[in-house]
Amino acid sequence: MSTAVNQKKTRHLTWILPLLVMAVAIGAFLALKSSKPQTPSRPALEKSWSVQTQTVSFSTIRPEVVLYGQVESVQMTQLSASVTAFVESVISKEGQQVEKGDLLVKLDPRDTQLIVRQREADLQSVDAKLSAARTQNSADKKALNIEKKLYALASKSVSRYKDLSKRKVGSDDQLDTARKNLQQQALALNNREQAINAYPSQLAQLKAEQEKIKALRDSALLDLERTSITAPFKARISSIKTATGDRVKSGDPLITLYDPTQLQLRSQIPSKTLPWVRQGLLESEDLKATAVIDKQTITLNLSHLASSVSNGNTGVDALLQFTPEQFIPEPGRTLSLTLFLPEIDNVITIPPSALYGTDRVYRVRDAKLESVIVSKVGDAHDDNGSPLILIQPGDLQAGDSLIITQLPNAISGLPVKATE
């Protein structure tokens, strides 16, 4: 029995001793590690970002605003047919320069000529009536004296037969006949006087008819004249809306033309820019604009403002005049133009890369960024045509350094290395 117990103890020692050895070794390793002298850690170096800067300076400059406008003519005229007729010939061409009075379109005049002949005949008829009325009136005046004399004789005859009848010499039949003659002569005299009295109104009626027919005749002559469509002023042909052989009615459009010296550019002004434009006009300031068309730079002068209504929306349009000696585009063309606004004092010009968001720039102080809130007041371009942004200084001072490099991680306190 003792032998079995000893064997059991021997088995336990066999696996316990290795564990004890391992535990002692681990303890010794940890003791040595904890007693090892510590090497001091090196502090991490803070990265500095290389940026370009510009020195703040104040200047007086004109802000610029880009607008879009359309060329239009102050004097754009559409010529229409005044009569119904066939188009005999079209003499002009689109784009052609014409002088005042030049023949543009010829209508067939024959129908209108017939109307003129009819009006002339009507006028001759009423002229004849007037002549006859004057002749009749002259005859009536002469006959009136005779009628009065005949009436006096008839009256004496009645008196004589009355006297004979009283003396029982004449018969009653003779007296009745004399009285009848007197009544007939009185009626004739009355008719003659009535004809003479009615002459002024008859004459007025005939003259009114004469004037009416003259007006119809003149209207027909005017229509005949208008069968030749001529240029009302020195102009350029914009469009032709008919062709030889067409039958046109009164009012049908034929030709559109415009005065090339009366062109202007109409452009809507943004509401935020409108106060500056109004101020410039009130102060009689010469506001100019430039545009590039067909590789040519043209200059325009702001003339005045006008209200506009488009698609139910109201606004204010700027009307700009072209300089006569330069190239002037055709009506209907759309242009992009740059309008120069009144000068602003004490502004800072910066490149677009210097502005963060819409109202923030960064200046460099002690090699670190500092955020500054500013107010954008407009845009401009430098002498090389590069875009510039105009800002009011806010807390910026002359001589401050602004970064003009766009940093995606820009924030106040960020270390930077500035270069001009």
C-alpha positions in Angstrom: 0.0 0.0 0.0 2.8 2.4 0.8 4.3 1.6 -2.6 1.1 2.8 -4.4 1.1 6.0 -2.4 4.7 6.8 -3.4 4.0 6.2 -7.0 1.1 8.7 -6.9 3.3 11.4 -5.3 5.9 10.8 -7.9 3.4 11.5 -10.8 2.3 14.8 -9.2 5.8 16.1 -8.9 6.4 15.2 -12.5 4.0 17.9 -13.9 4.2 20.4 -10.9 7.9 21.0 -11.1 7.9 22.3 -14.7 5.2 24.7 -13.9 7.1 26.1 -11.0 10.2 26.6 -13.1 8.2 28.5 -15.7 6.6 30.7 -13.1 10.0 31.6 -11.6 11.3 32.4 -15.1 8.4 34.6 -15.9 8.7 36.5 -12.6 12.4 37.0 -13.2 11.7 38.4 -16.7 9.1 40.8 -15.5 11.4 42.0 -12.7 14.2 42.6 -15.1 11.9 44.5 -17.6 10.5 46.8 -14.9 13.9 47.7 -13.6 15.2 48.6 -17.2 16.1 52.3 -17.4 13.5 54.4 -19.6 14.7 56.3 -22.7 13.1 59.8 -22.8 10.5 60.1 -25.7 11.2 62.8 -28.5 8.3 65.3 -28.9 6.4 65.1 -32.3 7.2 68.0 -34.6 4.2 70.2 -35.7 3.9 70.4 -39.6 3.9 73.9 -41.2 2.1 74.4 -44.5 3.7 76.4 -47.2 1.4 79.2 -48.4 1.6 82.3 -50.6 0.6 85.6 -49.2 -0.2 89.1 -50.3 0.1 92.3 -48.4 -3.1 94.1 -47.6 -3.4 97.5 -49.3 -6.5 99.7 -49.9 -7.4 101.1 -53.3 -10.2 102.8 -55.2 -11.6 100.7 -58.0 -14.7 100.1 -60.1 -16.6 96.9 -59.4 -17.6 94.9 -62.5 -20.7 92.9 -63.1 -21.3 90.4 -66.0 -24.7 90.9 -67.7 -26.5 89.3 -70.7 -28.4 91.5 -73.1 -30.1 91.5 -76.4 -29.6 94.0 -79.3 -32.7 95.8 -80.3 -33.6 98.7 -82.5 -35.4 101.8 -81.2 -36.8 102.3 -84.8 -37.9 98.8 -86.1 -40.6 99.2 -88.7 -42.8 96.6 -90.3 -44.2 97.6 -93.7 -47.6 96.1 -94.6 -49.9 96.0 -97.6 -52.5 98.8 -97.7 -54.6 97.1 -100.4 -55.5 93.7 -101.6 -53.4 93.0 -104.6 -50.9 90.6 -106.2 -47.2 91.1 -105.5 -45.7 92.3 -108.8 -42.1 92.2 -107.8 -39.8 92.2 -104.7 -36.8 94.5 -105.4 -35.0 94.4 -102.0 -33.1 91.6 -100.3 -32.6 90.7 -96.6 -29.6 92.5 -95.1 -29.6 95.1 -97.8 -28.9 98.7 -96.9 -31.5 101.1 -98.5 -31.9 104.8 -98.7 -35.0 106.8 -97.9 -37.5 106.5 -100.8 -35.9 103.4 -102.4 -38.5 101.0 -103.9 -38.7 97.8 -102.0 -41.9 95.9 -103.2 -44.2 96.7 -106.1 -47.9 95.6 -105.9 -50.1 95.2 -109.0 -51.8 98.6 -109.3 -54.6 97.7 -111.8 -57.4 97.0 -109.3 -56.6 100.3 -107.5 -56.4 102.2 -110.8 -60.0 101.1 -111.5 -61.2 102.4 -108.2 -59.5 105.7 -108.8 -61.3 106.0 -112.2 -64.6 105.3 -110.5 -64.0 108.0 -107.9 -63.0 110.4 -110.6 -66.3 109.7 -112.5 -68.3 110.2 -109.3 -66.6 113.5 -108.7 -67.4 114.7 -112.2 -71.0 113.7 -111.7 -71.4 115.8 -108.5 -69.5 118.7 -110.1 -72.1 118.6 -112.9 -74.9 118.6 -110.4 -73.4 121.7 -108.7 -73.1 123.5 -112.0 -76.7 122.7 -112.8 -77.9 123.9 -109.4 -76.1 127.2 -109.8 -77.6 127.7 -113.3 -81.0 126.8 -112.0 -80.7 129.3 -109.2 -79.7 132.0 -111.5 -82.7 131.2 -113.8 -85.0 131.1 -110.8 -83.9 134.6 -109.7 -84.6 136.0 -113.2 -87.9 134.2 -113.4 -88.9 135.5 -109.9 -89.2 139.0 -111.3 -91.3 137.8 -114.1 -93.5 135.8 -111.8 -94.0 138.8 -109.6 -95.1 140.9 -112.6 -97.5 138.2 -113.8 -98.9 138.0 -110.3 -99.4 141.8 -110.3 -101.2 141.7 -113.7 -103.4 138.8 -112.5 -104.3 140.8 -109.4 -105.2 143.8 -111.5 -107.4 141.6 -113.8 -109.3 140.4 -110.8 -109.9 143.9 -109.6 -111.1 145.0 -113.0 -113.5 142.2 -113.4 -114.8 142.9 -109.9 -115.5 146.5 -110.9 -117.3 145.4 -114.1 -119.3 142.9 -112.2 -120.5 145.6 -109.8 -121.6 147.7 -112.8 -123.4 144.7 -114.3 -121.1 144.9 -117.3 -119.0 141.8 -116.9 -120.1 138.2 -116.3 -119.3 136.1 -113.3 -117.5 133.6 -115.5 -115.0 136.2 -116.5 -114.4 137.1 -112.8 -113.9 133.4 -111.8 -111.4 132.9 -114.6 -109.5 136.0 -113.5 -109.5 134.7 -109.9 -108.3 131.3 -111.1 -105.4 132.9 -113.0 -104.5 134.9 -109.9 -104.3 131.7 -107.7 -102.3 129.9 -110.3 -99.9 132.8 -110.6 -99.6 133.0 -106.8 -98.8 129.3 -106.6 -96.1 129.7 -109.3 -94.6 132.7 -107.5 -94.6 130.7 -104.2 -92.8 127.7 -105.9 -90.2 130.0 -107.4 -89.5 131.7 -104.1 -89.3 128.3 -102.4 -86.8 127.1 -104.9 -84.6 130.1 -104.4 -84.8 129.8 -100.6 -83.9 126.1 -100.8 -80.9 126.7 -102.9 -78.4 127.3 -100.1 -79.2 123.9 -98.4 -79.2 122.2 -101.8 -75.8 123.7 -102.5 -74.5 122.7 -99.1 -75.7 119.1 -99.7 -74.0 118.9 -103.1 -70.8 120.4 -101.7 -70.8 117.8 -98.9 -71.3 115.1 -101.4 -68.5 116.6 -103.5 -66.1 116.6 -100.5 -67.0 113.0 -99.6 -66.3 111.8 -103.2 -63.0 113.9 -103.2 -62.0 112.1 -100.0 -62.8 108.7 -101.5 -60.9 109.7 -104.6 -57.9 110.9 -102.6 -58.0 107.6 -100.6 -58.0 105.6 -103.8 -55.0 107.7 -105.1 -53.2 107.1 -101.8 -53.8 103.4 -102.1 -52.5 103.5 -105.6 -49.4 105.3 -104.4 -49.0 102.7 -101.7 -48.8 99.9 -104.2 -45.2 101.0 -104.5 -43.7 100.1 -101.1 -40.7 102.4 -100.4 -38.2 102.8 -97.5 -39.5 105.4 -95.0 -35.9 106.2 -93.9 -32.4 105.1 -94.4 -32.5 101.5 -93.1 -31.3 97.9 -93.3 -33.7 95.2 -94.4 -34.3 92.7 -91.5 -36.7 90.3 -93.1 -38.9 89.9 -96.2 -42.2 88.1 -95.7 -43.6 87.9 -99.2 -42.6 86.9 -102.7 -43.5 87.7 -106.3 -46.9 86.3 -107.2 -48.3 86.3 -103.7 -51.8 87.7 -103.2 -51.7 89.9 -100.1 -54.6 91.5 -98.2 -54.6 94.9 -96.5 -52.6 94.7 -93.3 -50.5 91.7 -94.4 -46.8 92.2 -93.4 -44.3 92.5 -96.3 -41.0 93.8 -95.0 -39.3 94.5 -91.7 -36.5 97.0 -91.6 -34.6 99.0 -88.9 -32.5 102.1 -88.6 -28.9 100.8 -87.9 -28.0 104.1 -86.2 -30.7 103.6 -83.6 -29.6 100.3 -82.1 -29.3 99.7 -78.3 -28.6 96.8 -76.0 -31.2 95.9 -73.4 -30.0 94.0 -70.3 -31.8 93.2 -67.0 -30.0 94.6 -63.9 -29.7 92.2 -60.8 -31.5 93.7 -57.8 -28.3 93.7 -55.7 -26.5 95.8 -58.4 -29.4 98.2 -59.1 -28.6 100.7 -56.2 -25.1 101.3 -57.5 -26.4 101.8 -61.1 -29.0 104.3 -59.9 -26.5 106.1 -57.8 -24.2 106.5 -60.8 -27.0 107.8 -63.1 -28.2 110.3 -60.4 -24.6 111.6 -60.1 -24.4 111.9 -63.9 -21.5 109.4 -63.9 -20.4 108.0 -67.2 -21.1 104.2 -66.8 -19.5 102.1 -69.5 -19.6 98.5 -70.5 -17.6 96.3 -72.8 -18.5 93.3 -74.9 -16.7 91.0 -77.3 -18.5 90.0 -80.5 -17.0 88.4 -83.5 -13.6 88.8 -81.9 -14.0 92.5 -81.6 -14.3 94.5 -78.4 -17.0 97.1 -78.4 -17.7 99.8 -75.8 -21.2 100.8 -74.8 -22.6 103.7 -72.7 -25.3 103.2 -70.1 -28.1 105.6 -71.2 -31.0 105.1 -68.8 -33.1 102.5 -67.0 -36.5 101.1 -68.0 -39.0 98.8 -66.4 -39.7 95.4 -67.9 -42.2 92.7 -67.6 -41.3 89.2 -68.8 -43.3 86.0 -68.1 -45.2 87.7 -65.4 -42.0 88.9 -63.6 -41.1 92.6 -63.3 -37.6 94.0 -63.3 -35.4 96.9 -64.3 -33.5 96.9 -67.6 -30.4 98.9 -68.5 -30.4 100.4 -72.0 -26.9 100.9 -73.4 -26.0 102.8 -76.5 -23.4 101.7 -79.0 -20.6 104.0 -80.1 -21.3 105.0 -83.8 -17.8 104.6 -85.2 -17.4 100.9 -84.1 -18.9 97.6 -85.3 -22.6 97.3 -84.3 -24.3 93.9 -84.3 -27.6 93.0 -85.8 -30.9 93.2 -83.8 -31.8 90.1 -81.9 -28.2 89.0 -81.1 -27.5 88.1 -77.5 -24.3 89.5 -75.9 -22.3 88.9 -72.7 -21.1 92.3 -71.4 -19.2 93.6 -68.5 -20.7 96.7 -66.8 -18.3 98.9 -64.8 -20.0 100.3 -61.7 -19.3 103.5 -59.8 -15.9 103.6 -58.0 -15.7 102.3 -54.4 -13.1 103.7 -52.0 -11.0 101.7 -49.4 -11.5 98.2 -50.8 -9.1 95.3 -50.9 -8.5 93.3 -54.1 -7.8 89.6 -53.6 -7.7 86.6 -56.0 -10.6 84.1 -55.8 -8.3 81.6 -54.1 -8.0 83.9 -51.1 -11.7 83.8 -50.2 -13.0 80.9 -48.2 -16.8 80.4 -48.4 -18.4 83.8 -49.1 -17.1 85.9 -46.2 -13.8 84.6 -44.8 -10.1 85.2 -45.4 -7.0 84.2 -43.3 -4.2 86.4 -42.3 -0.8 85.2 -41.0 0.2 86.2 -37.5 3.2 84.6 -35.7 3.4 82.0 -38.5 -0.2 80.8 -37.8 -3.5 81.4 -39.5 -6.1 83.8 -38.1 -9.7 83.8 -39.5 -11.1 87.2 -40.5 -14.7 87.9 -41.5 -15.0 90.2 -44.5 -17.8 91.5 -46.8 -17.6 90.9 -50.6 -18.7 94.0 -52.5 -18.0 93.1 -56.1 -15.7 91.6 -58.7 -13.0 93.1 -61.0 -10.1 92.1 -63.2 -6.5 93.0 -63.1 -4.5 94.4 -66.1 -3.8 90.8 -67.3 -7.5 89.9 -67.2 -7.2 87.7 -64.2 -10.3 87.8 -61.9 -10.3 89.7 -58.6 -12.7 89.9 -55.7 -13.3 93.2 -54.0 -13.8 93.0 -50.2 -14.4 95.6 -47.5 -11.6 95.5 -44.9 -13.4 94.6 -41.7 -10.7 94.0 -39.1 -7.9 93.9 -41.7 -5.2 96.5 -41.5 -2.9 97.9 -44.2 0.3 95.7 -44.2 -1.4 92.5 -43.0 -0.5 89.3 -44.8 -3.4 87.4 -46.4 -2.9 83.8 -47.6 -3.8 83.5 -51.3 -3.3 79.7 -51.4 -6.4 77.6 -51.0 -5.9 75.2 -48.2 -8.6 72.5 -47.7 -7.8 72.3 -44.0 -7.5 76.0 -43.3 -8.4 76.9 -39.7 -7.3 79.4 -37.1 -4.1 78.4 -35.4 -2.8 76.3 -38.3 1.0 76.7 -38.6 2.1 78.0 -42.0 5.2 79.1 -43.7 4.5 82.2 -45.7 6.0 83.3 -48.9 5.2 86.5 -50.9 
